[in-house]
Each structure stands twice: as structure tokens, then as C-alpha cells.
Amino acid sequence: MPDDILLIRVVGTPAPQGSKRPVRMGKGGRIGLVESSKAVAPWREAVRGETQRVILGVAGPWPPYSEPVAVYLSFFMARPAGHYRTGRYADQVRDSAPRYPGKYPDLDKLIRSTLDGLVTGRALTDDGLVVRLHVSEDYDVPLGKHRADATAPGVFITIERMS
């Protein structure tokens, strides 16, 4: 793998970086901020873990990017059960089902949680290094008998050094 491109595939349910809520920390009365979404920590951990797995699989040491990079994120979300037909056609998407997610979760919040996972996974020294960001959000393609192009929920990540 060339040292100017890193490819990562994270399988799981992408979770948005939610809002923070204030909580009183201990008896001293200090106020701290706690993540309001319970799903974001497992998602960031999945991104961190897969990033580490990919980096450790690269021949030779892989220092985190410390210069400007372009990041490409292709999110794939699971379709709700109501998008599918019933009975013997239960594996087919209804004609009335939307083609794109276009609702919750917000794409900008998915970006934030995923970039945080890349930083903790040591792909980047800081998410402020991202100077180009290309993002898409689509529904997954369920694994079926005739689907060679099937994808599971998650994200494809490409990080490219800007030289």
C-alpha cells in the first residue's frame, strides 16, 4: 500500500456525534460534558479498532498523517424494515421506499464521530488536517442470492495525502 493512501472499511451501524449535556462531576460541583448519544462510543471504537487493524497490517511502520489530507467517506445505512415488501418478496425493496436516507442521522454528525475515530485510531494526528472532504450516504445493499455488489452498513474510508 503506498504511504500516501490509506483504505479502511468499517462494518457496523454508523452513529452520529450527538450533543453534549452538562452533568455535575463529584462532590466538588464541577460541571462536565457527557455525550448524549449512547451509540457514538461503540461507533468511534469500531472506527478506531479497524483503523488500527489496517495500520498494523501495513508493511513497516505507519506514522499518522501530520500534514493536510483529503478524506473520502462513503456511508451505507441499513434500510428500515418498512422499506421492504412482505411474504415471499420480503427481500425486495418497495417501489415507494426512498432511494436515499435523507433524514436522521445528520451527515455532518456522522462525519464528526468518524473523524474522531480516525484520530484515536492514529490515522491522523488531528482532524483539522482534513482540507478536502468528500462524503456520501446511501442505503446498504442487502446480501442476497444474486447481489455480487452487496454492501453491509458501515463506511468506506479513503485518506489521501495532499502533496
Secondary structure, 3 states (H helix, E strand, C coil): CCCCEEEEEEECCCCCCCCEEEEEECCCCEEEEEECCCCHHHHHHHHHHHHHHHHHHCCCCCCCECCCEEEEEEEEECCCHHHECCHHHCCCECCCCCCCCCCCCCHHHHHHHHHHHHHHCCCECCHHHEEEEEEEEEECECCCCCCCCCECCEEEEEEEECC
